[in-house]
Amino acid sequence: MFHQSNWLKNIPHFEINSEAQRSFLVRHSSHEMQFATAEVTAMLLDTLGHKEHSQQLLNYYKAFNQHCLISRQRGGNAQI
């Protein structure tokens, strides 16, 4: 979307690490570069130097994923 709109060209933006791996296990996407909002926020926090906050958010996010998978009984032993 960013590259398709002239309206967005002058808005400051950050590049997402292309080597980052998705960990959103609750819903599956068809694209490898689709991340959950929490994942992107954690990447941005890390980029801005807030590494501790980034890691805390990722820890909460992993716990969320784990609890969601268990509640949906997708294999019962969901471990991340």
N, CA, C and O atoms as a CHARMM CRD file, in Angstrom:
* protein
*
  320
    1    1 MET  N      0.82200  -1.18700   0.00000 PROA 1      0.00000
    2    1 MET  CA     0.00000   0.00000   0.00000 PROA 1      0.00000
    3    1 MET  C      0.86700   1.25300   0.00000 PROA 1      0.00000
    4    1 MET  O      0.55600   2.23600  -0.67400 PROA 1      0.00000
    5    2 PHE  N      1.94600   1.21000   0.75400 PROA 2      0.00000
    6    2 PHE  CA     2.81300   2.37500   0.87000 PROA 2      0.00000
    7    2 PHE  C      3.36300   2.79500  -0.49100 PROA 2      0.00000
    8    2 PHE  O      3.41200   3.98500  -0.80600 PROA 2      0.00000
    9    3 HSD  N      3.77400   1.82700  -1.28900 PROA 3      0.00000
   10    3 HSD  CA     4.38400   2.13000  -2.58000 PROA 3      0.00000
   11    3 HSD  C      3.35600   2.40500  -3.67900 PROA 3      0.00000
   12    3 HSD  O      3.72000   2.85700  -4.76400 PROA 3      0.00000
   13    4 GLN  N      2.09500   2.14100  -3.41000 PROA 4      0.00000
   14    4 GLN  CA     1.06000   2.31100  -4.41700 PROA 4      0.00000
   15    4 GLN  C      0.32000   3.63400  -4.31900 PROA 4      0.00000
   16    4 GLN  O     -0.50500   3.94400  -5.17900 PROA 4      0.00000
   17    5 SER  N      0.59500   4.41200  -3.29700 PROA 5      0.00000
   18    5 SER  CA    -0.14000   5.65200  -3.10200 PROA 5      0.00000
   19    5 SER  C      0.80100   6.85700  -3.05300 PROA 5      0.00000
   20    5 SER  O      1.73300   6.89600  -2.25000 PROA 5      0.00000
   21    6 ASN  N      0.54600   7.82600  -3.91100 PROA 6      0.00000
   22    6 ASN  CA     1.33300   9.06800  -3.88000 PROA 6      0.00000
   23    6 ASN  C      1.10900   9.83900  -2.59200 PROA 6      0.00000
   24    6 ASN  O      1.97800  10.60800  -2.17900 PROA 6      0.00000
   25    7 TRP  N     -0.02700   9.65300  -1.95200 PROA 7      0.00000
   26    7 TRP  CA    -0.34900  10.36000  -0.71700 PROA 7      0.00000
   27    7 TRP  C      0.57200   9.93100   0.42400 PROA 7      0.00000
   28    7 TRP  O      0.79600  10.70000   1.35900 PROA 7      0.00000
   29    8 LEU  N      1.09500   8.74000   0.35700 PROA 8      0.00000
   30    8 LEU  CA     1.89200   8.20800   1.45600 PROA 8      0.00000
   31    8 LEU  C      3.40100   8.38700   1.26600 PROA 8      0.00000
   32    8 LEU  O      4.17100   8.05900   2.16900 PROA 8      0.00000
   33    9 LYS  N      3.82900   8.89000   0.13500 PROA 9      0.00000
   34    9 LYS  CA     5.25600   8.96000  -0.17400 PROA 9      0.00000
   35    9 LYS  C      6.06200   9.81600   0.80000 PROA 9      0.00000
   36    9 LYS  O      7.22400   9.50400   1.05900 PROA 9      0.00000
   37   10 ASN  N      5.49400  10.86600   1.33600 PROA 10     0.00000
   38   10 ASN  CA     6.23900  11.77400   2.21200 PROA 10     0.00000
   39   10 ASN  C      6.06700  11.47100   3.69700 PROA 10     0.00000
   40   10 ASN  O      6.57500  12.20600   4.54400 PROA 10     0.00000
   41   11 ILE  N      5.37200  10.41900   4.00800 PROA 11     0.00000
   42   11 ILE  CA     5.17200  10.04100   5.40500 PROA 11     0.00000
   43   11 ILE  C      6.38800   9.24600   5.88000 PROA 11     0.00000
   44   11 ILE  O      6.81500   8.30800   5.20600 PROA 11     0.00000
   45   12 PRO  N      6.94700   9.61200   7.03300 PROA 12     0.00000
   46   12 PRO  CA     8.08800   8.83900   7.54700 PROA 12     0.00000
   47   12 PRO  C      7.68600   7.37700   7.75300 PROA 12     0.00000
   48   12 PRO  O      6.55400   7.07400   8.13100 PROA 12     0.00000
   49   13 HSD  N      8.63600   6.48300   7.49700 PROA 13     0.00000
   50   13 HSD  CA     8.33700   5.06400   7.64100 PROA 13     0.00000
   51   13 HSD  C      9.59200   4.30100   8.04800 PROA 13     0.00000
   52   13 HSD  O     10.70500   4.81700   7.94000 PROA 13     0.00000
   53   14 PHE  N      9.40700   3.08400   8.51100 PROA 14     0.00000
   54   14 PHE  CA    10.49200   2.19300   8.89700 PROA 14     0.00000
   55   14 PHE  C     10.44600   0.96000   8.01600 PROA 14     0.00000
   56   14 PHE  O      9.37300   0.50600   7.61800 PROA 14     0.00000
   57   15 GLU  N     11.60400   0.43000   7.71800 PROA 15     0.00000
   58   15 GLU  CA    11.67200  -0.83700   6.99100 PROA 15     0.00000
   59   15 GLU  C     11.64900  -1.96400   8.02000 PROA 15     0.00000
   60   15 GLU  O     12.31500  -1.89100   9.05200 PROA 15     0.00000
   61   16 ILE  N     10.88000  -2.99700   7.72400 PROA 16     0.00000
   62   16 ILE  CA    10.81000  -4.17100   8.60200 PROA 16     0.00000
   63   16 ILE  C     11.93200  -5.12300   8.20200 PROA 16     0.00000
   64   16 ILE  O     12.21200  -5.30000   7.01700 PROA 16     0.00000
   65   17 ASN  N     12.56400  -5.72600   9.18600 PROA 17     0.00000
   66   17 ASN  CA    13.63900  -6.67900   8.96000 PROA 17     0.00000
   67   17 ASN  C     13.13000  -7.83100   8.08600 PROA 17     0.00000
   68   17 ASN  O     12.23400  -8.57000   8.49300 PROA 17     0.00000
   69   18 SER  N     13.69400  -7.98100   6.90200 PROA 18     0.00000
   70   18 SER  CA    13.22800  -9.01000   5.97500 PROA 18     0.00000
   71   18 SER  C     13.57700 -10.41200   6.44800 PROA 18     0.00000
   72   18 SER  O     13.05100 -11.39000   5.91600 PROA 18     0.00000
   73   19 GLU  N     14.45600 -10.52900   7.44000 PROA 19     0.00000
   74   19 GLU  CA    14.81100 -11.84100   7.97100 PROA 19     0.00000
   75   19 GLU  C     13.95000 -12.24200   9.15700 PROA 19     0.00000
   76   19 GLU  O     14.08100 -13.35200   9.67100 PROA 19     0.00000
   77   20 ALA  N     13.07900 -11.35800   9.59000 PROA 20     0.00000
   78   20 ALA  CA    12.20600 -11.66900  10.72200 PROA 20     0.00000
   79   20 ALA  C     11.25700 -12.79600  10.33900 PROA 20     0.00000
   80   20 ALA  O     10.82600 -12.90300   9.19100 PROA 20     0.00000
   81   21 GLN  N     10.94600 -13.62200  11.30700 PROA 21     0.00000
   82   21 GLN  CA    10.04900 -14.74400  11.06000 PROA 21     0.00000
   83   21 GLN  C      8.73700 -14.51800  11.78800 PROA 21     0.00000
   84   21 GLN  O      8.70900 -14.07600  12.93600 PROA 21     0.00000
   85   22 ARG  N      7.66200 -14.82800  11.10100 PROA 22     0.00000
   86   22 ARG  CA     6.34600 -14.69700  11.69900 PROA 22     0.00000
   87   22 ARG  C      6.18000 -15.71900  12.81700 PROA 22     0.00000
   88   22 ARG  O      6.68500 -16.83800  12.72600 PROA 22     0.00000
   89   23 SER  N      5.48800 -15.33600  13.84600 PROA 23     0.00000
   90   23 SER  CA     5.20200 -16.28200  14.91800 PROA 23     0.00000
   91   23 SER  C      3.71000 -16.27900  15.25900 PROA 23     0.00000
   92   23 SER  O      3.30400 -16.82100  16.28700 PROA 23     0.00000
   93   24 PHE  N      2.91100 -15.67800  14.40600 PROA 24     0.00000
   94   24 PHE  CA     1.47100 -15.61600  14.63600 PROA 24     0.00000
   95   24 PHE  C      0.87200 -16.96800  14.30000 PROA 24     0.00000
   96   24 PHE  O      0.74200 -17.31300  13.12500 PROA 24     0.00000
   97   25 LEU  N      0.51200 -17.72700  15.29800 PROA 25     0.00000
   98   25 LEU  CA     0.07500 -19.10200  15.10300 PROA 25     0.00000
   99   25 LEU  C     -1.43300 -19.26600  15.14700 PROA 25     0.00000
  100   25 LEU  O     -1.95000 -20.32900  14.80500 PROA 25     0.00000
  101   26 VAL  N     -2.13800 -18.23700  15.56200 PROA 26     0.00000
  102   26 VAL  CA    -3.58400 -18.35000  15.74100 PROA 26     0.00000
  103   26 VAL  C     -4.31200 -18.27700  14.40200 PROA 26     0.00000
  104   26 VAL  O     -5.28600 -18.99400  14.17400 PROA 26     0.00000
  105   27 ARG  N     -3.83900 -17.42100  13.53800 PROA 27     0.00000
  106   27 ARG  CA    -4.44800 -17.26700  12.21500 PROA 27     0.00000
  107   27 ARG  C     -3.33800 -17.35700  11.18200 PROA 27     0.00000
  108   27 ARG  O     -2.27600 -16.76300  11.36600 PROA 27     0.00000
  109   28 HSD  N     -3.56100 -18.07800  10.11600 PROA 28     0.00000
  110   28 HSD  CA    -2.52800 -18.26100   9.09900 PROA 28     0.00000
  111   28 HSD  C     -2.75500 -17.30000   7.94000 PROA 28     0.00000
  112   28 HSD  O     -3.88900 -17.06700   7.52100 PROA 28     0.00000
  113   29 SER  N     -1.66600 -16.74900   7.43300 PROA 29     0.00000
  114   29 SER  CA    -1.75700 -15.85200   6.28400 PROA 29     0.00000
  115   29 SER  C     -1.11600 -16.52800   5.07800 PROA 29     0.00000
  116   29 SER  O     -0.35700 -17.48700   5.21200 PROA 29     0.00000
  117   30 SER  N     -1.42900 -16.01900   3.92700 PROA 30     0.00000
  118   30 SER  CA    -0.89200 -16.60200   2.70000 PROA 30     0.00000
  119   30 SER  C      0.45400 -16.00700   2.32000 PROA 30     0.00000
  120   30 SER  O      1.08800 -16.47800   1.37500 PROA 30     0.00000
  121   31 HSD  N      0.90400 -14.98100   3.03600 PROA 31     0.00000
  122   31 HSD  CA     2.16700 -14.32200   2.71300 PROA 31     0.00000
  123   31 HSD  C      3.12600 -14.42700   3.89000 PROA 31     0.00000
  124   31 HSD  O      2.72800 -14.25000   5.04100 PROA 31     0.00000
  125   32 GLU  N      4.38000 -14.71500   3.60000 PROA 32     0.00000
  126   32 GLU  CA     5.39700 -14.81400   4.64400 PROA 32     0.00000
  127   32 GLU  C      5.68700 -13.48100   5.32500 PROA 32     0.00000
  128   32 GLU  O      6.11700 -13.45700   6.47800 PROA 32     0.00000
  129   33 MET  N      5.45700 -12.37600   4.62400 PROA 33     0.00000
  130   33 MET  CA     5.76400 -11.06900   5.19900 PROA 33     0.00000
  131   33 MET  C      4.55000 -10.40400   5.84300 PROA 33     0.00000
  132   33 MET  O      4.54200  -9.18600   6.02500 PROA 33     0.00000
  133   34 GLN  N      3.53300 -11.17800   6.18900 PROA 34     0.00000
  134   34 GLN  CA     2.40600 -10.62800   6.94000 PROA 34     0.00000
  135   34 GLN  C      2.63700 -10.92700   8.41200 PROA 34     0.00000
  136   34 GLN  O      2.73000 -12.08300   8.82300 PROA 34     0.00000
  137   35 PHE  N      2.72600  -9.86800   9.18900 PROA 35     0.00000
  138   35 PHE  CA     2.98900 -10.00100  10.61100 PROA 35     0.00000
  139   35 PHE  C      1.79600  -9.49900  11.41200 PROA 35     0.00000
  140   35 PHE  O      1.01300  -8.68000  10.93200 PROA 35     0.00000
  141   36 ALA  N      1.66800  -9.99200  12.62000 PROA 36     0.00000
  142   36 ALA  CA     0.65900  -9.48500  13.54200 PROA 36     0.00000
  143   36 ALA  C      1.09400  -8.09500  14.00700 PROA 36     0.00000
  144   36 ALA  O      2.28100  -7.76900  13.98600 PROA 36     0.00000
  145   37 THR  N      0.14000  -7.29500  14.41900 PROA 37     0.00000
  146   37 THR  CA     0.43000  -5.93300  14.88000 PROA 37     0.00000
  147   37 THR  C      1.44000  -5.94000  16.02400 PROA 37     0.00000
  148   37 THR  O      2.32500  -5.08700  16.07100 PROA 37     0.00000
  149   38 ALA  N      1.31600  -6.89100  16.94200 PROA 38     0.00000
  150   38 ALA  CA     2.25000  -6.96700  18.07100 PROA 38     0.00000
  151   38 ALA  C      3.66300  -7.26600  17.59700 PROA 38     0.00000
  152   38 ALA  O      4.62600  -6.73500  18.15100 PROA 38     0.00000
  153   39 GLU  N      3.79900  -8.11200  16.57700 PROA 39     0.00000
  154   39 GLU  CA     5.12900  -8.42100  16.03900 PROA 39     0.00000
  155   39 GLU  C      5.77100  -7.18200  15.42400 PROA 39     0.00000
  156   39 GLU  O      6.94700  -6.90700  15.66500 PROA 39     0.00000
  157   40 VAL  N      5.01600  -6.44500  14.64300 PROA 40     0.00000
  158   40 VAL  CA     5.53900  -5.23600  14.00100 PROA 40     0.00000
  159   40 VAL  C      5.89200  -4.19700  15.05900 PROA 40     0.00000
  160   40 VAL  O      6.93300  -3.54600  14.96600 PROA 40     0.00000
  161   41 THR  N      5.04500  -4.03900  16.05200 PROA 41     0.00000
  162   41 THR  CA     5.30800  -3.08200  17.12400 PROA 41     0.00000
  163   41 THR  C      6.59200  -3.45200  17.86200 PROA 41     0.00000
  164   41 THR  O      7.40100  -2.57900  18.17600 PROA 41     0.00000
  165   42 ALA  N      6.78000  -4.73500  18.13900 PROA 42     0.00000
  166   42 ALA  CA     8.00900  -5.18300  18.80900 PROA 42     0.00000
  167   42 ALA  C      9.23100  -4.91300  17.94200 PROA 42     0.00000
  168   42 ALA  O     10.27100  -4.50300  18.45700 PROA 42     0.00000
  169   43 MET  N      9.12300  -5.13800  16.62800 PROA 43     0.00000
  170   43 MET  CA    10.24200  -4.85500  15.72400 PROA 43     0.00000
  171   43 MET  C     10.57300  -3.36300  15.72400 PROA 43     0.00000
  172   43 MET  O     11.74300  -2.97800  15.73200 PROA 43     0.00000
  173   44 LEU  N      9.53600  -2.53100  15.71600 PROA 44     0.00000
  174   44 LEU  CA     9.76800  -1.07900  15.73200 PROA 44     0.00000
  175   44 LEU  C     10.39100  -0.63300  17.05100 PROA 44     0.00000
  176   44 LEU  O     11.30600   0.18900  17.05700 PROA 44     0.00000
  177   45 LEU  N      9.90300  -1.16800  18.16400 PROA 45     0.00000
  178   45 LEU  CA    10.50200  -0.83600  19.45800 PROA 45     0.00000
  179   45 LEU  C     11.97700  -1.20600  19.47900 PROA 45     0.00000
  180   45 LEU  O     12.80900  -0.44100  19.96700 PROA 45     0.00000
  181   46 ASP  N     12.29800  -2.38200  18.94800 PROA 46     0.00000
  182   46 ASP  CA    13.68700  -2.82000  18.88700 PROA 46     0.00000
  183   46 ASP  C     14.52500  -1.87500  18.01600 PROA 46     0.00000
  184   46 ASP  O     15.63300  -1.49300  18.39200 PROA 46     0.00000
  185   47 THR  N     13.98900  -1.50900  16.86400 PROA 47     0.00000
  186   47 THR  CA    14.68700  -0.60200  15.95400 PROA 47     0.00000
  187   47 THR  C     14.95300   0.75100  16.60300 PROA 47     0.00000
  188   47 THR  O     15.98800   1.37200  16.36100 PROA 47     0.00000
  189   48 LEU  N     14.01400   1.20400  17.42900 PROA 48     0.00000
  190   48 LEU  CA    14.15300   2.50300  18.09000 PROA 48     0.00000
  191   48 LEU  C     14.99200   2.43700  19.36200 PROA 48     0.00000
  192   48 LEU  O     15.14200   3.43700  20.06300 PROA 48     0.00000
  193   49 GLY  N     15.53800   1.25700  19.65900 PROA 49     0.00000
  194   49 GLY  CA    16.42100   1.11700  20.81300 PROA 49     0.00000
  195   49 GLY  C     15.74400   0.69900  22.10400 PROA 49     0.00000
  196   49 GLY  O     16.38100   0.69600  23.15700 PROA 49     0.00000
  197   50 HSD  N     14.49000   0.35200  22.04800 PROA 50     0.00000
  198   50 HSD  CA    13.74500  -0.07800  23.24000 PROA 50     0.00000
  199   50 HSD  C     13.70700  -1.60000  23.28800 PROA 50     0.00000
  200   50 HSD  O     12.63900  -2.21100  23.23500 PROA 50     0.00000
  201   51 LYS  N     14.89300  -2.20100  23.38800 PROA 51     0.00000
  202   51 LYS  CA    15.01500  -3.65100  23.29400 PROA 51     0.00000
  203   51 LYS  C     14.29700  -4.38700  24.42500 PROA 51     0.00000
  204   51 LYS  O     13.69400  -5.43500  24.19200 PROA 51     0.00000
  205   52 GLU  N     14.35400  -3.86100  25.62700 PROA 52     0.00000
  206   52 GLU  CA    13.68900  -4.51600  26.75900 PROA 52     0.00000
  207   52 GLU  C     12.17100  -4.51400  26.56900 PROA 52     0.00000
  208   52 GLU  O     11.51500  -5.52800  26.80800 PROA 52     0.00000
  209   53 HSD  N     11.61500  -3.38500  26.14100 PROA 53     0.00000
  210   53 HSD  CA    10.17800  -3.31200  25.90300 PROA 53     0.00000
  211   53 HSD  C      9.76600  -4.20600  24.73900 PROA 53     0.00000
  212   53 HSD  O      8.70700  -4.83200  24.76700 PROA 53     0.00000
  213   54 SER  N     10.60500  -4.25600  23.73000 PROA 54     0.00000
  214   54 SER  CA    10.34600  -5.11600  22.58100 PROA 54     0.00000
  215   54 SER  C     10.25400  -6.57600  23.02400 PROA 54     0.00000
  216   54 SER  O      9.33400  -7.29500  22.63500 PROA 54     0.00000
  217   55 GLN  N     11.21200  -7.00000  23.83800 PROA 55     0.00000
  218   55 GLN  CA    11.22200  -8.38800  24.30700 PROA 55     0.00000
  219   55 GLN  C     10.03300  -8.67800  25.21500 PROA 55     0.00000
  220   55 GLN  O      9.45700  -9.76400  25.14600 PROA 55     0.00000
  221   56 GLN  N      9.65700  -7.72500  26.06300 PROA 56     0.00000
  222   56 GLN  CA     8.49000  -7.91000  26.92800 PROA 56     0.00000
  223   56 GLN  C      7.22800  -8.09500  26.08700 PROA 56     0.00000
  224   56 GLN  O      6.41800  -8.97800  26.36700 PROA 56     0.00000
  225   57 LEU  N      7.06300  -7.27400  25.06900 PROA 57     0.00000
  226   57 LEU  CA     5.89700  -7.39600  24.19800 PROA 57     0.00000
  227   57 LEU  C      5.89300  -8.75100  23.50000 PROA 57     0.00000
  228   57 LEU  O      4.85000  -9.40000  23.42000 PROA 57     0.00000
  229   58 LEU  N      7.04800  -9.18600  22.99200 PROA 58     0.00000
  230   58 LEU  CA     7.11600 -10.49500  22.33500 PROA 58     0.00000
  231   58 LEU  C      6.80200 -11.63300  23.30500 PROA 58     0.00000
  232   58 LEU  O      6.17600 -12.61900  22.91800 PROA 58     0.00000
  233   59 ASN  N      7.23100 -11.50500  24.55900 PROA 59     0.00000
  234   59 ASN  CA     6.91800 -12.53100  25.55900 PROA 59     0.00000
  235   59 ASN  C      5.41200 -12.60800  25.80900 PROA 59     0.00000
  236   59 ASN  O      4.85300 -13.70300  25.87400 PROA 59     0.00000
  237   60 TYR  N      4.75500 -11.46400  25.95000 PROA 60     0.00000
  238   60 TYR  CA     3.30200 -11.45100  26.11800 PROA 60     0.00000
  239   60 TYR  C      2.60600 -12.02300  24.87900 PROA 60     0.00000
  240   60 TYR  O      1.62900 -12.76400  24.97800 PROA 60     0.00000
  241   61 TYR  N      3.13200 -11.66000  23.73100 PROA 61     0.00000
  242   61 TYR  CA     2.55900 -12.12300  22.47300 PROA 61     0.00000
  243   61 TYR  C      2.66900 -13.64300  22.32700 PROA 61     0.00000
  244   61 TYR  O      1.72400 -14.29600  21.88400 PROA 61     0.00000
  245   62 LYS  N      3.81200 -14.20000  22.69700 PROA 62     0.00000
  246   62 LYS  CA     3.99300 -15.64900  22.64300 PROA 62     0.00000
  247   62 LYS  C      3.03400 -16.34400  23.61000 PROA 62     0.00000
  248   62 LYS  O      2.45800 -17.38100  23.28200 PROA 62     0.00000
  249   63 ALA  N      2.86700 -15.76800  24.80000 PROA 63     0.00000
  250   63 ALA  CA     1.92100 -16.34000  25.77000 PROA 63     0.00000
  251   63 ALA  C      0.49800 -16.28400  25.21600 PROA 63     0.00000
  252   63 ALA  O     -0.26400 -17.23800  25.37600 PROA 63     0.00000
  253   64 PHE  N      0.13400 -15.18400  24.57300 PROA 64     0.00000
  254   64 PHE  CA    -1.18200 -15.05500  23.94400 PROA 64     0.00000
  255   64 PHE  C     -1.39700 -16.14700  22.91000 PROA 64     0.00000
  256   64 PHE  O     -2.42900 -16.81700  22.91000 PROA 64     0.00000
  257   65 ASN  N     -0.41000 -16.32500  22.02300 PROA 65     0.00000
  258   65 ASN  CA    -0.50800 -17.36300  21.00100 PROA 65     0.00000
  259   65 ASN  C     -0.69800 -18.73800  21.62300 PROA 65     0.00000
  260   65 ASN  O     -1.54900 -19.51500  21.19100 PROA 65     0.00000
  261   66 GLN  N      0.09700 -19.02500  22.63400 PROA 66     0.00000
  262   66 GLN  CA     0.03600 -20.33000  23.28400 PROA 66     0.00000
  263   66 GLN  C     -1.33100 -20.57200  23.90900 PROA 66     0.00000
  264   66 GLN  O     -1.90000 -21.65200  23.74900 PROA 66     0.00000
  265   67 HSD  N     -1.86000 -19.59000  24.61200 PROA 67     0.00000
  266   67 HSD  CA    -3.16500 -19.74300  25.25700 PROA 67     0.00000
  267   67 HSD  C     -4.29000 -19.87700  24.22500 PROA 67     0.00000
  268   67 HSD  O     -5.22700 -20.65000  24.42100 PROA 67     0.00000
  269   68 CYS  N     -4.19100 -19.13200  23.14100 PROA 68     0.00000
  270   68 CYS  CA    -5.20700 -19.24400  22.09000 PROA 68     0.00000
  271   68 CYS  C     -5.19900 -20.62100  21.45200 PROA 68     0.00000
  272   68 CYS  O     -6.25400 -21.20800  21.21400 PROA 68     0.00000
  273   69 LEU  N     -4.01500 -21.13100  21.17800 PROA 69     0.00000
  274   69 LEU  CA    -3.92300 -22.45900  20.57100 PROA 69     0.00000
  275   69 LEU  C     -4.46000 -23.53700  21.49900 PROA 69     0.00000
  276   69 LEU  O     -5.16800 -24.44500  21.06500 PROA 69     0.00000
  277   70 ILE  N     -4.12700 -23.43300  22.75100 PROA 70     0.00000
  278   70 ILE  CA    -4.61400 -24.41000  23.72000 PROA 70     0.00000
  279   70 ILE  C     -6.12800 -24.32900  23.83800 PROA 70     0.00000
  280   70 ILE  O     -6.80000 -25.35800  23.90000 PROA 70     0.00000
  281   71 SER  N     -6.67600 -23.10900  23.86900 PROA 71     0.00000
  282   71 SER  CA    -8.11900 -22.95800  24.00900 PROA 71     0.00000
  283   71 SER  C     -8.86900 -23.49100  22.79500 PROA 71     0.00000
  284   71 SER  O    -10.02100 -23.90900  22.90900 PROA 71     0.00000
  285   72 ARG  N     -8.23000 -23.47700  21.65100 PROA 72     0.00000
  286   72 ARG  CA    -8.85600 -24.00800  20.43200 PROA 72     0.00000
  287   72 ARG  C     -8.58100 -25.50100  20.24900 PROA 72     0.00000
  288   72 ARG  O     -9.09800 -26.13100  19.32600 PROA 72     0.00000
  289   73 GLN  N     -7.77600 -26.04400  21.12500 PROA 73     0.00000
  290   73 GLN  CA    -7.41000 -27.45800  21.10500 PROA 73     0.00000
  291   73 GLN  C     -6.84700 -27.88000  19.75100 PROA 73     0.00000
  292   73 GLN  O     -7.25700 -28.88800  19.17400 PROA 73     0.00000
  293   74 ARG  N     -5.91100 -27.09700  19.26600 PROA 74     0.00000
  294   74 ARG  CA    -5.20300 -27.41100  18.01400 PROA 74     0.00000
  295   74 ARG  C     -4.01100 -28.30400  18.31700 PROA 74     0.00000
  296   74 ARG  O     -2.86900 -27.85000  18.24200 PROA 74     0.00000
  297   75 GLY  N     -4.24300 -29.51800  18.64600 PROA 75     0.00000
  298   75 GLY  CA    -3.13000 -30.42000  18.92200 PROA 75     0.00000
  299   75 GLY  C     -2.87200 -30.58300  20.40500 PROA 75     0.00000
  300   75 GLY  O     -2.02200 -31.38600  20.79000 PROA 75     0.00000
  301   76 GLY  N     -3.56600 -29.85900  21.23700 PROA 76     0.00000
  302   76 GLY  CA    -3.48500 -30.04900  22.67100 PROA 76     0.00000
  303   76 GLY  C     -2.18000 -29.61800  23.33200 PROA 76     0.00000
  304   76 GLY  O     -2.22000 -28.93500  24.35500 PROA 76     0.00000
  305   77 ASN  N     -1.02600 -29.99200  22.78600 PROA 77     0.00000
  306   77 ASN  CA     0.26500 -29.69800  23.40200 PROA 77     0.00000
  307   77 ASN  C      0.95300 -28.52400  22.72300 PROA 77     0.00000
  308   77 ASN  O      2.14600 -28.59900  22.42900 PROA 77     0.00000
  309   78 ALA  N      0.24700 -27.47100  22.47600 PROA 78     0.00000
  310   78 ALA  CA     0.83200 -26.32600  21.76500 PROA 78     0.00000
  311   78 ALA  C      1.97000 -25.73300  22.56600 PROA 78     0.00000
  312   78 ALA  O      1.76800 -25.23100  23.67100 PROA 78     0.00000
  313   79 GLN  N      3.17700 -25.79000  22.00100 PROA 79     0.00000
  314   79 GLN  CA     4.33500 -25.18500  22.63600 PROA 79     0.00000
  315   79 GLN  C      5.00400 -24.26600  21.65400 PROA 79     0.00000
  316   79 GLN  O      5.08100 -24.55000  20.45900 PROA 79     0.00000
  317   80 ILE  N      5.47900 -23.17700  22.16500 PROA 80     0.00000
  318   80 ILE  CA     6.14600 -22.18700  21.30500 PROA 80     0.00000
  319   80 ILE  C      7.56300 -22.03100  21.78100 PROA 80     0.00000
  320   80 ILE  O      8.32300 -21.24900  21.21100 PROA 80     0.00000
